[in-house]
Amino acid sequence: MAQHARAPERGARNVEQAARLSVAPMMDWTDRHCRYLHRQLSRRALLYTEMVTAPALVRGGAVHLLEFDVSEHPVALQLGGSDPVELAQAARLGAGAGYGEINLNVGCPSDRVQSGTFGAVLMKSPDLVAECCAAMIAAVDVPVTVKCRIGVDDQVPGDVLPDFITRVAAAGVDRFAIHARMAWLDGLSPKENRDVPPLDYPLVHRMKAEFPALHLSVNGGIGSLDQARAFLDAGLDGVMVGRAAYHQPADILCAADRLVFGAAQADSTAEGAVEAMLPYIEAHLAAGGRLNQITRHMLGLFAGRPGARAWRRTLSEGAHRAGAGPELIEAALAEVMAAGVPESVCGAVRNPL
């Protein structure tokens, strides 16, 4: 029988420790079904919601966006907004819902986010970010953190980033996740902003040297667990992994509890995660949900392994059909097993650690 991650520790007390390795907030990807899957792979990594806007919660009453399974802990809520009063109200709702951390988005470069005067455009307004964070800190008793870029447009990162951190830290924020790229708000799409601006990891290391008391995580372009561990070994406090954790979750997360957090436990497996998802899927379907709402996040589970293509094809072609249920997933898993590779620790086939 495949082994999967044990139930995580509950509550907010361990979010800073969990931030040694986190899965980045990603719009349309890190919803509650994705996070539940990732939690089957790692007990200890910190998981983030998609960005939820403060206006949607406060003015729109969309509190259903805060729903999550308690087994997702440690889990953090990312908010978008630029009004201190509104963000404080939204943070209060998030803390009341049980999130262990409230994170402010100062990194998203989309036009829609800019029009709301939040996201990466706030790199130009560090005093406003500080005011927003101070209001949130006063409103909740869980950590308030910031995810930012190294600068935007014509800013000089080496000048603007330390000033930004200084001002926001003075408001009480002691944990930052830094996406090590500029954001070009005019001329690049959000997708291009994830790839085109060059990465500047040395600047993030410099920030750690300048602000040794702060907890600094690096984000952007990190594609393997070995690379994440190298950043930690070099002195950074945390690593936030985005697309690689979504498209190749087994490679990033299955051995993370042992190799990043020092847990004395067997690594999880993709097979075990599939088995652990079945009761969750049955409950989701019984509540009126659709299978593909969950399986779309599972397509990369066996990335790089024999049978991965059959796994993806079976789920992609069948999960949207009326009446599709757990038997489709069991059939897809059987194809993986029939590919001739014995059940093994996640990631060991393609990237031995």
Buried (B, 14 or more C-beta within 10 A) or exposed (E): EBBBBEEBBBEBEBBBEBBBBBBBBBBEBBBBBBBBBBBBBBBBBBBBBBBBBBBBBBEEEEBEBBEBBEBBBBBBBBBBBBBBEBBBBBBBBBBEBBBBBBBBBBBBBBEEBBEBEBBBBBBBBBEBBBBBBBBBBEBBEBBBBBBBBBBBBEBEBBEBBBEBBEBBBEBBBBBBBBBBBBBBBEEBEBEEBBEEBEBBBEBBBBBBEEBEEBBBBBBBBBBBBEBBBEBBEEEBBBBBBBBBBBBBBBBBBBBBBBBBBEBEEBBBBBBBBBBBBBEBBEEBBEEEEBBBBBBBBBBBBBBEBBBBEBBBEBBBEBBBEEEBBBEBBEBBBBBBEEBEBEEBBBBBBBBEB
